Amino acid sequence: MRPLIATGITVGCLAGLWAWTSDQLGVPTWVAVVSWAAFFAAGGKATGLVKTVASTLSGVAWGWLAVLAAGLATGWSGALPVAVAVIAFAMCAQASWSLLSFIPGAFLGAAALFGNAVDVPVTAAVLVVGVLLGIASDWPADLLVHSTTRGSDTESGAVPA
């Protein structure tokens, strides 16, 4: 089986399950989808897991700090834009540390926080769930590929003989 087909099968099954589960739990489905996508964008596997969790949660922390700082500067309408500018810089600068080198993850974490009404605990938890869904869809996809193909043509997507 081709790797993208196997990934599509596992992601599709888990996406439907997550949509139902998140609805039952009353948590935003989309927040997990954001970090799930980031997991694959960061390379998947263990590296994608570590970089996505670290970077998205750092984005949540930076976003919370921006809102906190803007709240302390009551009466000044420019406080939030300035705070956002500062955290945007910080999220890029922190990428010099390997663990936080996935810059899009930090921005996605902050955006998820802002889009989820600055609910830090729920946003952080659901972002982690999304990365776990990434692992849960990546690993079985690899098993499907390896159990249904012969030889080493699976990475190229070539149809086995």
C-alpha positions in Angstrom: 0.0 0.0 0.0 1.2 3.5 -0.8 2.2 5.5 2.3 -0.2 8.4 1.6 -3.1 6.0 1.2 -2.2 4.3 4.5 -1.9 7.7 6.2 -5.2 8.7 4.7 -7.0 5.6 6.0 -5.6 6.1 9.6 -6.1 9.9 9.6 -9.6 9.5 8.2 -10.7 7.0 10.8 -9.2 8.9 13.7 -10.5 12.3 12.4 -14.1 11.0 12.5 -13.6 9.5 15.9 -12.0 12.8 17.2 -14.9 14.8 15.7 -17.4 12.7 17.7 -15.3 12.6 20.8 -14.5 16.3 20.9 -18.2 17.1 20.5 -19.1 14.8 23.4 -16.4 16.4 25.5 -17.4 19.9 24.5 -13.8 20.9 23.4 -12.9 22.6 20.1 -12.3 20.0 17.4 -10.2 22.4 15.3 -7.6 23.0 18.0 -6.5 19.4 17.8 -6.6 19.4 14.1 -4.2 22.3 14.1 -1.5 20.5 16.1 -2.2 17.3 14.3 -1.3 19.0 11.0 1.7 20.6 12.7 2.9 17.2 13.8 3.1 16.1 10.2 4.6 19.4 9.1 7.3 19.0 11.7 8.3 15.7 10.2 6.1 13.3 12.1 7.4 10.4 14.2 9.2 11.2 17.5 10.8 14.4 16.2 7.4 15.8 15.1 5.9 14.9 18.4 8.6 16.6 20.5 8.9 19.7 18.3 5.1 20.1 18.0 4.3 19.7 21.6 7.1 22.1 22.7 6.5 24.7 20.1 2.7 24.8 20.3 2.7 25.0 24.0 5.3 27.7 23.9 3.0 29.6 21.6 0.2 29.2 24.1 2.5 30.6 26.8 3.6 33.5 24.7 0.0 34.3 23.7 -1.1 34.2 27.3 1.7 36.6 28.2 0.7 39.0 25.4 -2.9 39.1 26.7 -1.7 39.5 30.3 0.7 42.4 29.3 -2.0 44.1 27.2 -4.4 43.8 30.2 -1.9 45.5 32.5 -1.8 48.4 30.1 -5.4 49.3 30.5 -6.6 52.4 28.6 -4.0 52.1 25.8 -5.5 50.7 22.6 -2.0 49.9 21.2 -1.1 47.5 24.1 -2.3 44.3 22.4 -0.7 45.0 19.0 2.6 45.9 20.7 2.4 42.7 22.9 1.7 40.6 19.8 4.7 42.1 18.0 6.9 41.3 21.0 5.7 37.7 21.2 6.0 37.3 17.4 9.7 38.3 17.7 10.2 36.0 20.8 8.6 33.0 19.0 11.1 33.4 16.1 14.1 34.1 18.4 13.4 31.0 20.5 13.8 28.8 17.4 17.6 29.0 18.0 16.9 26.3 20.6 16.5 23.0 18.9 13.5 22.0 20.9 11.6 25.1 19.9 13.0 25.3 16.3 9.6 24.6 14.7 8.5 28.3 14.4 5.1 27.5 12.8 4.1 25.5 15.8 4.6 28.5 18.1 2.5 30.7 15.9 -0.2 27.9 15.7 -0.2 27.5 19.5 -0.7 31.3 20.0 -3.4 31.5 17.3 -5.2 28.5 18.8 -5.2 30.2 22.2 -6.6 33.5 20.7 -9.1 31.5 18.7 -10.2 29.6 21.7 -11.0 32.7 23.8 -7.7 32.6 25.7 -8.7 29.3 27.5 -5.2 28.2 28.4 -5.9 24.8 30.0 -8.3 23.6 27.3 -6.2 24.9 24.5 -3.0 23.4 25.8 -4.7 20.0 26.5 -6.4 19.8 23.1 -3.1 20.8 21.3 -1.4 17.8 23.0 -4.3 15.6 22.0 -3.8 16.6 18.4 -0.2 15.6 18.5 -1.2 12.3 20.1 -3.6 11.8 17.2 -0.7 12.4 14.9 1.3 9.6 16.5 -1.8 7.5 16.6 -2.3 7.9 12.9 1.3 7.8 11.8 2.3 4.6 13.5 -0.5 2.4 12.2 0.0 3.9 8.7 3.5 2.6 8.8 2.3 -0.8 9.8 -0.2 -0.9 7.0 2.5 0.0 4.4 4.9 -2.6 5.7 2.3 -5.3 6.0 0.9 -4.8 2.5 4.0 -4.3 0.4 7.1 -6.2 -0.5 10.6 -4.8 -1.0 11.8 -1.3 -0.4 9.6 0.5 -3.0 7.2 1.8 -0.3 8.9 5.1 0.2 8.8 6.0 -3.5 5.1 5.1 -3.7 5.9 2.6 -6.5 3.4 -0.2 -6.9 5.0 -3.5 -5.7 5.4 -6.4 -8.1 
